[in-house]
Amino acid sequence: MEVILKEDVNKLGHRGDVVKVADGYGRNYLLPGKLAIEATSANKAVIEQMKNSAVRKSAKEKTEAEALATQMNAVELVFERKVGENDHLFGSVTSGDIAQQLEEKGFTVDRRKISLEEPLKQIGEYHVPVKLHREVTSHVKVTVKGDAVEEAAPAPAA
C-alpha cells in the first residue's frame, strides 16, 4: 500500500513523502491516526502543494523550537520519591511525570517527545533529551531525590 505522510513518522519518513507500507500498518495505524492519506492520483496532485506548505511550516516550527530549546535548557526539574535499599526508588520517574512538571512550569510538551530510554529508577542527576523538532533537541536537567528518611519516633512514656 502506498501512502502520503501528513506528519513525520519515526523510521518511516517525513511529512509529504510517498512511502510503501504494509497494508495492515497503513489501514490500522497510519490512516486512522491521521498520519497519512492514501496515495491516489488525486492525492498525488495535492502533494506538491502540501510539500511547499510543509517547507514553510517546518521552517517556522524550527525557529519556534530553537527559541523554546534555549528556554528549556535552563529548566531544572526535581522529583522526590520513596527510596529503598541501594538508593533504588519505589516509584520511578517516567516521561509522563517529566511532561507534567514541564507543563506546570509553562512548557507544553507531548510526553512522546521526551526521549527517555527507560524510567529513572535511581537517585541522581540526569540530562533528559526532549525532541522539539526533527532537527532541534533540548536537554532538561532532572534531579531525582529520595524523600527524607523518617526517624523512629520516641517511645511514649509509661
Backbone as a ProteinNet text record, in pm:
[ID]
protein_1_A
[PRIMARY]
MEVILKEDVNKLGHRGDVVKVADGYGRNYLLPGKLAIEATSANKAVIEQMKNSAVRKSAKEKTEAEALATQMNAVELVFERKVGENDHLFGSVTSGDIAQQLEEKGFTVDRRKISLEEPLKQIGEYHVPVKLHREVTSHVKVTVKGDAVEEAAPAPAA
[TERTIARY]
84.8	0	89.3	57.8	132.1	52	122.3	57.5	142.6	78	146.6	145	261.6	270.1	226.7	138.9	94.6	177.3	244.5	329.9	458.7	562.1	685.9	657.6	701.5	685.3	824.2	860.6	993.1	1018.3	1136.3	1183.7	1100.4	1020.8	941.7	964.1	952.4	972.7	925.1	937.8	899.7	769.7	714	588.9	599.5	499.7	497.8	559.5	626.7	689.1	584.2	605.5	522.7	600.8	542.8	611.8	523.2	589.4	518.5	522.5	405.5	396.8	308.5	316.1	229.9	84.5	-5.2	-146.3	-201.5	-171.5	-222.7	-170.9	-42.9	17.3	-49.6	-73.1	-138.9	-283.6	-358.5	-500.4	-528.7	-446.2	-477	-405.7	-299.9	-225.6	-214.1	-161.8	-134.5	-261.7	-355.7	-476.5	-568.2	-600.4	-686.7	-621.8	-490.4	-419.6	-397	-451.2	-435.9	-288.7	-203.7	-61.9	-33.1	-127.4	-106.2	-240.2	-232.8	-350.2	-310.5	-409.7	-379.8	-321.6	-228.1	-161.1	-238.5	-349.4	-425.8	-375.9	-421.3	-375	-418.9	-538.1	-585.5	-500.2	-470.3	-388.5	-245.1	-194.1	-58.7	-49.7	-160.8	-162.2	-156.8	-217.1	-220.3	-86.8	-8.2	114.8	214	219	311.5	276.3	148.4	105.3	138.8	118.4	149.2	298	381.5	526.1	569.9	516.3	551.3	509.2	387.4	341.6	417.7	456	530.6	668	731.5	863.1	851.3	750.6	730.4	696.8	607	564.4	681.3	762.8	877.3	978.5	1002.8	1097.1	1046.4	916.2	856.9	864.4	829.9	834.6	976.8	1074.2	1213.8	1258.2	1224.2	1264.4	1194.7	1066.5	995.1	1058	1095.6	1155.7	1292	1369	1500.4	1485.2	1385.9	1361.3	1318.5	1231.8	1185.5	1299.9	1388.9	1501.8	1594.2	1619.5	1706.9	1643.6	1510.2	1441.5	1444.9	1424	1416.2	1552	1661.4	1793.1	1821.4	1755.4	1776.2	1684.4	1588.8	1491.9	1554.7	1524.6	1568.6	1446.2	1422.8	1309.8	1360.9	1288.1	1327.1	1209.5	1238.6	1138.6	1180.9	1085.8	1113.1	1034.2	1103.7	1039.2	1085.3	1005.1	1045.2	1161.3	1254.1	1376.4	1389.4	1435.4	1463.6	1613.6	1656.1	1798.8	1873.3	2001.3	2089.8	2036.6	1967.7	1911.8	1820.2	1752.1	1658.4	1521.4	1457.8	1329.3	1214.6	1114.8	993.1	905.3	900.2	825.3	923.3	918.9	1013.4	962.9	1052	1017.7	1005.9	887.4	862	855.4	846.9	836.1	705.8	602.1	475.5	492.4	568.6	595.8	672.2	771.5	853.5	766.5	681.2	592.4	497.1	447.4	354.3	423.1	546	617.3	656.9	690.5	721.2	597.6	480.7	357	326.9	357.3	337.3	428.7	542.5	635.9	608.4	503.9	464.6	510.3	567.7	610.9	515.9	449.1	360.2	437.4	470.2	547.9	477.1	458.3	398.8	497.2	447.9	536.9	611.9	557.2	624.4	747.3	759.6	876.6	991.7	964.9	1069.8	1139	1267.3	1342	1402.9	1318.4	1363.4	1366.6	1487.4	1502.6	1417.5	1431	1350.3	1331	1229	1204	1325.6	1341.4	1452.8	1421.9	1507.2	1482	1591.4	1683.4	1792.4	1796.3	1843.8	1864.6	1980.1	1971.4	2081.4	2035.8	2128.9	2104	2113	2013.1	2006.9	1983.6	2031.7	2001.9	1916.8	1788.5	1692	1668.6	1692	1667.8	1518.1	1478.5	1341.3	1346.8	1286.2	1290.8	1176.3	1210.7	1110.8	1078.1	1172.8	1159.4	1255.3	1239.3	1326.8	1473.4	1502	1640.5	1679.3	1585.1	1611.7	1581.3	1684.4	1666.6	1718.7	1637.6	1676.1	1705.7	1781.1	1809.9	1759.2	1681.2	1626.5	1699.4	1741.5	1810.9	1705.6	1712.5	1618.3	1696.1	1657.1	1720.8	1620.6	1660.8	1575	1633.4	1552.1	1595.4	1510.7	1569.4	1493.5	1424	1306.6	1239.3	1316.1	1296.5	1369.3	1334.9	1437.8	1416.3	1353	1239.6	1171.1	1244.2	1273.1	1342.6	1240.4	1284.8	1195.5	1143.4	1014.2	953	987.8	1015.3	1046.5	927.1	955.3	850.3	775.6	643.1	568.4	603.6	607	641.7	530	567.7	466.4	415.8
-117.2	0	123.5	219.7	344.9	452	528.3	636.4	762.4	875.4	1004.1	1046.9	1069.3	1104.9	1249.2	1268.5	1402.6	1456.9	1368.4	1405.3	1324.7	1367.6	1289.8	1164	1049.4	922.6	862	831.1	774.6	649.2	639.7	523.6	493.2	592.5	570.9	682.6	807.8	918.5	1049.4	1153.3	1287.5	1329	1438.1	1490.8	1512.8	1464.2	1483.8	1370.5	1277	1165.5	1062.3	1001.9	889.8	763.4	680.2	559.6	437.5	324.5	198.3	127.9	93.1	27.5	-95.9	-180.3	-298.4	-253	-329.6	-292.4	-271.3	-362.8	-353.5	-231	-200.1	-84	44.2	51.9	170	180.7	71.2	71.2	87.2	24.1	20	125.8	185.7	282.4	418.9	421.5	549.7	625.3	557.4	625.3	667.2	580.1	624.7	731.3	728.1	826.6	957.6	971.9	1091.8	1126.4	1023.2	1043.9	1036.2	978.6	962.1	957.4	976.2	958	862.1	797.8	703.9	778.4	714.1	776.7	746.5	817.6	805.2	912	904.3	1002.6	1143.9	1158.5	1291.1	1343.1	1254.5	1296.1	1327.7	1258.2	1285.8	1424.5	1472.3	1607	1711.3	1681	1772.7	1772.7	1668.5	1652.6	1766.8	1822.4	1932.5	2054.5	2084.4	2195.2	2165.5	2042	2002.5	2019	1979	1989.5	2134.4	2223	2364.4	2424.2	2393.2	2446.2	2379.1	2252.8	2182.3	2244.2	2287.3	2350.6	2480.7	2559.9	2686.4	2658.6	2564.1	2530.3	2474.7	2391.1	2331.9	2438.2	2534.4	2642.4	2724.9	2753.1	2828.9	2749.4	2620	2533.7	2522.9	2518.6	2505.6	2629	2747.5	2869.3	2876.4	2835.8	2832.9	2730.1	2613.9	2508.2	2550.5	2623.3	2670.1	2769.6	2858.4	2954.1	2882.1	2782.9	2704.4	2623	2572.9	2492.7	2575	2700.4	2784.3	2809.8	2823.2	2840.4	2711.6	2597.8	2470.1	2423.3	2465.1	2424	2476.2	2584.7	2642.6	2579.7	2497.2	2439	2324.2	2320.9	2209.1	2154.3	2026.2	1961	1876.1	1877.6	1799.2	1708.8	1580.9	1482.7	1419.3	1401.3	1330.6	1201	1092.5	960.9	883.4	785.6	699.8	612.7	590.7	519.8	394.4	287	162.2	145.9	23.2	-5.1	30.6	63.8	96.3	210.7	306.9	422.3	382.7	270.7	225	284.3	345.4	411.6	312.2	340.6	260.4	302	430.7	480	543.3	504.1	558.9	692.4	764.7	890.4	859.6	883.4	849.9	976.1	956	1070.6	1146.6	1077	1143.4	1237.4	1194.5	1279.8	1405	1385.9	1498.5	1595.3	1542.7	1627.6	1706.3	1641.4	1707.9	1823	1801.5	1909.5	2020.8	1985.9	2089.3	2174.8	2110.8	2184.2	2278.7	2236.4	2322.7	2444.7	2430.4	2542.8	2624.9	2589.3	2669.8	2617.2	2497.4	2438.7	2325.2	2335.3	2228.3	2136.2	2016.6	1919.6	1785.4	1722.4	1589.2	1490.1	1400.1	1305.7	1215.1	1193.5	1108	1174.5	1307	1377.9	1376.5	1327.2	1316.6	1182.5	1188	1068.3	1001.2	933.9	863	714.5	657.1	516.4	426.1	447.3	373.6	464	438.5	525.2	534.3	651.4	673.5	605.1	510.9	432.6	447.4	540.5	563	709.9	738	875.7	930.7	1056.3	1116.5	1232.5	1278.9	1391.4	1340.9	1373.3	1324.2	1441.5	1427.4	1523.7	1449.2	1483.1	1411.6	1488.6	1425.3	1493.9	1505.1	1621.9	1646.2	1688.5	1608	1635	1730	1856.8	1958.9	1967.7	1929.8	1934.1	1828	1785.3	1677.3	1718.1	1850.6	1897.5	1968.6	1983.3	2057.1	1968.5	1946.6	1869.9	1952.1	1961	2033.6	1931.2	1971.2	1882.3	1947.2	1871.2	1919.7	1848.7	1925.8	1868.4	1816.2	1686.4	1622.5	1567.9	1611.7	1563.9	1478.2	1355.9	1265.1	1253.4	1291.7	1287.2	1185.9	1130.7	1043.6	1127.6	1081.7	1157.9	1143.7	1238.1	1237.6	1111.2	1046	922.4	959.1	896.8	926	857.7	937.9	880.3	813.7	711.6	639.5	735.4	736.3	823.6	769.8	858.4	809.9	736.5	635.4	554.3	641.3	630	711.1	670.7	773	747.5	670	574.6	490.3	546.2
0	0	0	-85.2	-89.1	-16.8	69.2	142.4	132.9	153.6	159.4	305.5	363.6	504.5	527.6	626.4	663.2	779.4	850.7	963.4	954.4	1026.7	1034.3	1114.5	1064.3	1135.2	1151.7	1276.4	1304.4	1221.8	1166.9	1091.2	966.8	922	801.8	700.3	744.4	652.1	709.8	628.3	670.9	604.1	652.2	600.9	450	375.3	230.2	151.1	215.2	144	102.6	-13.7	-57.3	-22.8	64.6	109.2	89.1	74.2	59.4	195.6	249.2	379.6	368.1	469.1	474.1	484.9	424.5	424.4	564.6	655.2	792.2	864.9	846.9	912.2	864.5	734.2	678.6	722.5	711.1	742.9	891.6	976.3	1118.7	1202.2	1149.5	1229.8	1162.4	1040.6	975.2	936.5	870.8	824.6	940.2	1036.2	1147.2	1234.5	1245.5	1325.9	1253.9	1133.5	1051.2	1027.9	1025.1	997.6	848.9	772.1	628.8	557.4	423.7	338	227	167.5	59.6	-59.9	-126.9	-241.3	-368.9	-388.1	-511.8	-608.8	-733.9	-832.5	-794.5	-736.4	-694.1	-578.4	-484.1	-369.7	-410.9	-513.3	-560.4	-622.4	-681.2	-737.7	-626.5	-513.5	-399.8	-326.1	-343.1	-265	-286.8	-408.4	-434.4	-349.7	-339.7	-255.1	-109.2	-68.7	69.9	97.5	3.2	24	38.6	-46.2	-36.9	96.8	139.3	267.8	382.6	364.9	468.9	488.6	380.3	390.9	470.1	437.7	510.7	656.7	679.5	816.2	896.6	834.6	902.9	942.3	855.3	886.1	1004.4	1006.1	1116.1	1245.9	1239.2	1357.9	1411.8	1321.1	1364.5	1441.8	1393.6	1465.7	1601.7	1607.1	1735.3	1828.5	1774.2	1855.2	1908.9	1827.3	1873.8	1987.7	1978.3	2086.1	2213.4	2197.6	2312.6	2373	2287.7	2335.4	2424.3	2388.3	2470.8	2606.8	2611.1	2738.7	2820.7	2754.4	2826.7	2877.6	2814.5	2861.3	3001.9	3040.7	3173.4	3279.4	3237.2	3330.2	3408.5	3537.5	3621.7	3694.6	3680.1	3745.6	3861.5	3972.4	4089.6	4126.7	4142	4182.5	4313.9	4405.1	4529.9	4527.2	4551.8	4553	4676.3	4715.9	4827.3	4782.8	4875.2	4841.6	4926.8	4863.7	4935.1	4949.4	4958.9	4972.3	4844.3	4858.4	4746	4659.9	4722.2	4651.3	4535.6	4548.4	4446.1	4477.1	4378.9	4401.2	4402.5	4487.3	4485.6	4368.4	4340.4	4225	4127.8	4002.8	3906.1	3851.1	3784.5	3718.6	3569.9	3513.8	3374.1	3288.4	3157.8	3067	3092.5	3136.5	3170.4	3288.8	3390.2	3506.4	3463.9	3378.1	3331.3	3251.2	3163	3082.7	3172.3	3277.2	3368.7	3441	3490.7	3559.8	3463.7	3339.7	3240	3213.4	3208.9	3184.2	3300	3424	3539.6	3533.9	3465.9	3451.6	3326.3	3251.4	3136.2	3001.4	2994.6	2867.8	2832.1	2718.4	2675.2	2582	2633	2556.9	2565.5	2451	2447.7	2509	2592.8	2662.2	2564.8	2445.2	2347	2287.6	2304.8	2253.5	2352.9	2473.7	2574.6	2553.3	2517.3	2478.7	2601.1	2676.5	2795.1	2761.1	2756.3	2717.7	2807.7	2938.3	3035.7	3155.6	3237.7	3353.1	3445.9	3509.2	3600.5	3733.5	3774.7	3895.3	3999.7	3977.9	4072	4110.2	4231.6	4273	4191.1	4152.7	4078.4	3993.2	3911.7	3823.4	3679.3	3599.6	3462.3	3367.8	3246.1	3139.8	3038.1	3035	2952.6	2823.2	2706.3	2579.4	2547.4	2497.6	2454.9	2309.4	2223.1	2079.3	2043.2	2023	1994.4	1845.5	1762.4	1616.9	1565.2	1441.8	1395.2	1393.8	1389.1	1389	1518	1612.4	1736.2	1856.6	1939.6	2061.7	2178.6	2283	2403.6	2513.3	2613.9	2726.2	2854.2	2930.5	3056	3169.4	3268.2	3383.5	3480.9	3510.4	3601.4	3721.4	3840	3962.1	4037.5	4070.1	4145.2	4285.5	4384.6	4524.2	4599.6	4703.8	4791.9	4896.4	4941	5044.6	5175.5	5266	5393.1	5470	5522.1	5597.5	5731.4	5759.9	5886	5999	6102.6	6216.8	6306.3	6379.9	6468.8	6576.7	6596.3	6697.7	6834.8	6931.2	7065.7	7126.4	7203.3	7264.4	7367.5	7371.2	7468.8	7611.5	7698.8	7840.5	7906.8	7991.6	8054.6	8182.5
[MASK]
++++++++++++++++++++++++++++++++++++++++++++++++++++++++++++++++++++++++++++++++++++++++++++++++++++++++++++++++++++++++++++++++++++++++++++++++++++++++++++++

